[in-house]
């Protein structure tokens, strides 16, 4: 493999910039651009050591900085690696990288450092994917989950299922080859019970996909209510910007206004919806239809009611549409005289907060309410979860093959056919973990990485 190099830090001004070099010639290339202040021989430096020196492009001095040396296999990529830290200007970092190219390195492709770590056995494919998730994590829960993935939590769940399948395949093959000798070890209940156990484990794994999507993308949350109850004011409060237009005119919000916010440590995909009411206005009516669609998709609903007005037909219509939904009932305009029948809302909703959306402190009240009703905080973040569509597809196909094998076995289908189904399921699990995966799939996985990782 060629020796690769890239800037490993973001393309912006900062305290330092790091140029990463990895490959067989990493140390000799580093020695051509970096001169230790104490004249140390870079190619003879031990792994996990650093030195201070000057950075050159030929005879021209570019900067001073620090060189870190790693030796195979004890590096991120599993190869000899050198990292040059220089001052964090955009131009100087590019000049140092260009000097490294002149010295013999080639530009790294997106995710190529992590790809080499995978190919050199430093991590599984699911662990490699978790690296990208760690980089893109936007909330504490997803950061912790991605960290657990990086440590192998998902891989261990996959391996447990794969090992069980392998034992079943081995058992079936032994029964086919030596039926007399295996009579005491194999009976009609042994393999079905094992397959049932694998099926249950894969069902649990697939169920984690929804949790992973919520942690990655945020909890879809709809802000609903009749016109002029303060939905847009609430949206602006939670986003900290004038995201929605606020007027005293009913029906101002005609379309869905969406924004992602962090609230109580939980990411929410907020949607400020048009007010629910019967209307002859064609455009407003389309807004109401979109609101109903968004309401159906929401995992959490902020149902807003105006405490300063009696509950209306539109309020009751909204209440009827919230059955089975996870709802935080927001009784707004608490700074005004109370005229709404609060007992009706208390009868319907478990989670009620009274506030004024014009008051900045109300954001903390809502954040506390979100923590109480969201089950994200109660998730076991260390167990591993399906994090993307590639993983979901492999797990779903494996689950289907296991289900076919289980159904076939209890239906009396020949054991060799059952074994083939189990082998197909095992292949999908190996593809999921990366133990058996095509180069095309690997390339697709690393395409979403940044170049320096």
N, C-alpha and C positions, 0 to 999 in steps of 0.2 A: 504493500500500500504506500501511496505517496504521503509525504509529511504535509499536514494541513495547518493552516493558521487563520485566525479571525480575531476581531475585537470582541471580547467577551462581556464588555460593559455597554450600557445603553449609549446610543449616538447623541450625546448631549454633554454640555460642559459640567464638570464635577471635580472633586478632589483628585481622583486618579482615574486612569483608564488602564484596562488589562488586555494585553495581546496574548492569546493562548496559542501555543504551538504543540502539535501532537504527531508522533510518528517515529519511525526508526532513526531519522536524522535530526530530531528536535533539538538535541543538545549541541550538535555541531553547528546547526543553523543559528542557534542562539549565540554561540560564541563568535559568530561573524558580525553580529550587530551590537553585542553587549560586552563591555570591557570592565570586569570587576576592579574596584578601586585598589585592591590588595594583590592584583595580578594572579588571582586564583585561576586554575585551569577548569573551565566549566565542564568539559567532558569527563573530568575525574571527580566532580562534586557528588556527594552522597545524595540519596533521595531525601525529600523533606528538609532541604536546606535552602538558605537564601543568602544573597549577597547584594551589596550596594555597589553601583557603578555608573558608567556613562553609556549612552546609547548612540550608535553611529550609523550613518548611511555612507558606506565607503570611508573616505577620509573626513567627512563632514559630521561634526557632532550635532546631534538632534536634541538631546535631553539627558538628564540624569534620572535614575530610577532604581528599582529593585527587581532582581531576578529570583524566581522560585524554581527549584528543580524537583521533578518527580521521576522515579525510575520504575519501569515495567516490572511486575504487573501491578505495582502499588500506586496506581494513579486512577483518575476518574475514567479514562478511556481504556486502561489496562496497557497502555503503550508508554514509552518514554515521552515525557511532557515537560515543557518549559513555559513559564508565564512571566512576561515582562510587564511590570507596573510602571507607567510613566505619568507625567502630569496630565490632568483630565481635560485638556482642550480637544475639541473635535479635530482640528487640523493636525496637531502634533500626534494624536493617536493614529490617524490615517498615514502620516509620514513614517511612523515606526513600523506599521503594518506593511507598507510598501517596501521598506528596507528588508523586512523578513522575507517577502516574496522574492526580492532580488537575490537574497542569500540562499534560496532554493526551495522554499515552501510554496504550496499552491493554495488558492482560496478554499476555505471550507464551505461545504454546502449547508443548507438549512438542517440543523439538528445532527450534523455529521459527527460531532464529538460524542453525543449520546448514542448515536447509531453504532459507533465503534465500541463503545462500552458494552452494548448489547452483543455485538458480534464476538467480542472477546470474553464473553461470559461473566461480565461484571454485574449484569442485571437482567431480569426477564423483560419481555416486551411490555407487560402491564406496568412494571416498575418504570420503564422508560417513558411510557405515556404519562405516568404520574409526575415526572419531571416537568413536562409541559404544563400540567395542571397546577403544580406548585408555583410556577412562574406567573400564571394567569389568575391565580386565586384572588378573589376580591372580598372575601369575608373570612372570619375566624374559623367557622365550621368547615368550610371547604379546604382551607389551609391545613387544618388538622387531619382531615380525611386524606388529602393528597399526600401529606407526610407519612401517614400510615400505609398508603398505597406504595409509596416510594420504599418503605421498609419491607414490603412484600406481603401485606395483609390480603390483598386480592389473590395474589399468586398462591398463597397457602390454601385458600378456599378452593381454588381451581385444582391444585395438586391433590387435595384430599379426595375430590370427586374422581380425578383421573386415576389415582392409586386404587380406589375401590373398583372402578371399571376394569382396570388391568387385572385385579385379582379375580374378578368374575370371568373375564375372557380366559385367563389361565385355567380356572376351574372347569369351564365348559370344554376347553381344548383337551384337558386331561381326561375328562369324562368321555369325550368322543374317541380318544386314542386308547384309553385303558378303562373301559366301563366296569370291568369286574373289580379291578383294584380300587376304583373310586367309589364303590357302592356305599361304603360307610361314611364317606366324607361329603357326598353329594346326594341330596334328596329333593323331592319336589318343592320344598319350602325354602331351601337355602338361597338359591340364586334369585327367586322372586323377591324375597325380603331385602336382599342386598340392592337389587335394582330399585326397589321402592325407596330405599334410603337415599340413593343417589338422585332419584327423581325429586324427592323432597328438598335436598340440598340445592339442586339447580333451580327449583321454584323460588327458594329463598334468595338465591343469587340474582335471578331476574327481577324479583320484587325490589331489589335495591337500586335498580336503574332509575326509577322515579325519584328516589331520594337523592341520587347523584345529580340528576338534572336540576332539581330544586336547589341543591347546594351550589351547583355551578352557575345557574342562570338566574336564580332567585325565585321566590314564592309568588306566583301570579295572584295579584290582589286587585279587586275591583272596588272603586268608590262609587256607591250608588245611593240614590235617594230621589225624591221628587224635586222639581226645579226650585232653585233659590233657597235651598236648605244650608248651603255653605260648602258644597263638595269641592268647588274650585279653590275656595279659600283654604280648605284643608289640604288640597294637593299642593298649593303654593307653600303652606307651612311645612309640609313634610319634605319637599324638595329644596326648600330654602331659596327658591327663585320665583319670579312671576311666570310660572310655567303655564297657568291657565288664566284666561280672561275672566275677571270678576266684575259683574255689574248687578244692579238691582232688577234688571230685566229678566224675566223668566225665559228659559230656553236659550240662554247665551251659549252654552256648550252644546254644539250640534254634532261633534265627532268625538272620537276617543282620543284623549291626550294621555300619552304614556311616558313614564320615566322610571328609572331604577334608582332606589335609595337604600341606604343601610339604616335599619331601625331596630334598636335593641340588640345589635350584633347580628341581625338576620337581614339578608338581602330580599327586598320586595320589588317586584315588577308592578308598579302602580299604574292603574288605568282610571283616569277621571272620566266618567261616563256621562252621557246626556241624561237629563232628568227624566224619570218615568212619569208619563202622563199621556192621556189621549189627546191627539193633536191632528188638526187638518193640514198643518204645514208639512209639505212633502219632505223637505230637507230635514226638519226636526224629527219627523217620523222615521226616516232612515237612521238617524242618530239613536233613537229609542231601540230600533231593531238591533243595531250593533251593540248597544248596551246589554240587551238580553243575551246576545251571543257571548259577550265578554263575561257576563255573570255566570253563564253555564261553564265557562272554562276556568273560572277563578278557584284557587285552592283556599283563598281567604277573602272575606268580603267586609268592607267597611260600610255598614248601612247607616246613613246619616239622616237624622230627624231634627227638625227645628222645634226646640222646646218653647219658643215664643208664639207658636201657632198650634191650634188644635189639630190632632191627627186627622188627615183627610182620606178621601177615597183612594187617592194615589199612594198614600202611605200604606194603607191596608192592602192595596194591590201588590206593593213591593214586599210586604211582610209575608204574603201568601207564596211568593216565589223563592223564599229563602229556606224552605224546609230542606233539611239534609245538608245544608251548607255550614261551613265553619265561619261564624259571624262575630264581629265586634260591633255592637250597637253603639253608635256615637250620637249622644244627645247634645246637639250643638246649640250655640247662642245662650249658654248658661248665664251670661251677664245680663240677660233680659228677663222680664217677668215670665214665669212658667205658666203656660196655658195648655200644653200637651198632656194627654193622659199617660203619665209615666208608668202607671200600674199595668197598662196594656203591653207596654214594651217589656217590663219585667216579667210578665206572664209568658212572653214569647222567647226572650233571649236570656242566656245565662251570663253573657259577658257584656256589661253596659258601662260606659264611661260618660261622665258629664263634663263638658268643657266649652270653651270658646275658641274656635279655630283662629281667631285674631290674636290670641295670646300665645306667645312663643313657648311658654312653659307647657302648653298642651301637648307638644311633641313628646315630652318625656312621659306624660300620662299614656299616650297611645303606644309608645315603645314598651312600657311595662305590660300593657294589655296584650301586645303581640307576643311577648315572651311567654305569657301564661297560656295562650291558646295554641301556639305553635308547638309541634312535637319535634321540631328539628333539634332543639336543645337536649332532648332526651335520647337522641340517637347514639348508639355505640359507635363512635367515630373510628374505632380501631379494628373493626371487623372486615373492612374492605367492601367495595361496592362496584357495580358496573358503571363505568364512567363515561362511555361514549357508544356510539351506534355500532362501531366495529365489534366491540366487546359484546354488546347486547345480541348482535346477530349470531356470533359464534356460540354464545351460551344458549340462545333459543334453539339453534339447530341441534346442539348436543342434547338438549332437553327433549326435543322431538324424537331423536333416535333412541334415547333411553326409554321413552314412553312406548315407542313401537316395540322395543325389545321386551319390555315388561308385559305388554298386552299379548305379544306373540308367545312368550313363555308360558303364561297362564292359560293360553288357548291351545297349547299342545303342539305348537309349531316346532319343527326340528331344531335341535340345539345348534347346528352349524349356521342356520339362518339367524338365530338369536345372536350368536357370536359375531356375525358380520355387522349386525346393527350396533352392537356394543363397540366394535372397532371403529365404525363411522363416528359414533359419539366421542370416542377417545381422540380421534383425529381432530374434531372440532375444538376439543378442550386444549389439545396441543397447539392448535392454531391460535387460540385465545391467549395462551401464555407465551407464545412465540417459540416453543420448542420445535415445532414444525410449521414453518410459515414461508410463503413465497417472497421473493425479493420485491415484487410489486406491492404487496401488502406493507412490507417494511418501509418502502419509499413513501407510501401514502401516509403512514403514521408520522414520519419525521418531516413531512412537508409543512406541517403547521408549527414547527419549531423555529426559534430565531437562529440566525447564522452562528452566533458565538456559543451556542449550547449544543 
